Amino acid sequence: MRKLLFVLFLPFSLMAEPNISDGKLLYGESCAKCHGTEYYQGLGMSEPNDIIELTHWVDTCSQHFNLDWNDQDIEDTTYYINREFFQLDR
């Protein structure tokens, strides 16, 4: 049973902590032209309820605009946006 739990949680333990600097760079390059830099323009959407919803937004935008982002890029950008604009609980 311990081996099974180890294998199931291994991918989560391998993910690096969010890198806010990388998230800021990615946001500036790919998101700011639509969503702004001084305050977040939701483009008609209400604010996210939690970090999971915000992550879904970032992932959806990255796919819609065919950004070549990996999971770490999405996480970095999500945590940057959260820190700068929303301050949602993790």
N, C-alpha and C positions, 0 to 999 in steps of 0.2 A: 504494500500500500504506500509506503514512504517513497519508493521509486516512482510510482505513478504520480504522486503529488509533485515530486521533484521535476519530472518531465513536463507536467502540465504547467507549472509556474516558471520554468526555465526561461521561456521567451520574454516574460515580463521582467525578470531579473537582469536580462542582458541589455535591455533598453537603457540608454543613458538618461541622466536627468535632463530636463528641458534646458536648453541653452538660450537664455533671453537675448543675448547679443545676436545670435543667428536668427532668432525669430524676428527681431527688429529689422535686420537686413532684408529678410524675405518679405516681411510686411511692406517695407519701403519700396522694394522692387516690384512687387506683384499686387499689393492690396490697396496701398494708399491712394492711388490715382482715382479709385472709386469710393473708398471708405474714409478718406481723409487722414490727417496727421494730428490735428489739434483736438478733435473729438471724433468719435466713431459715428459715421453715417450709415445707418442700417438699411438704407434704400428701401424703406417701407416695411421692414420687418421689426417686430417688437424685440426687446432685449432677450438674450438667452436666459433660461431659468437655471442652468447649471453648466459646469465645465464640459459635461458630456455633450450637451446640445451645442455648445460653442465649438467643440472639436468636430462635430458633424458639419457645422457650417463651413469651417475651414476646409475640411476634406471635400465637401461638395463644390466649393469654389475652385479648389485646386484641380478637380476633375473637369469642371465646366470649362475652365480656361486652358485645359491641357498642359498644366504645369507638371514638370517632371519631378514632383515632390515625393519623397519617401515618408514613412511613418514618423521618423524623427523630425523632418521638416514641418510636418503638420503639427506635431506636439510642440516644437519650439515656437511656431507662429501662434498657436493657440494660447500658450502661456504668456507670450508677449502681449497679445491683445487683451487677455484677461487682466494682466498687471496694469496696463496703461489705461484701459477703458472701463472694465466691468467690476473687477475685484470679487469674482464669484468664489465660493468655497471650493476647495479641491475635493 
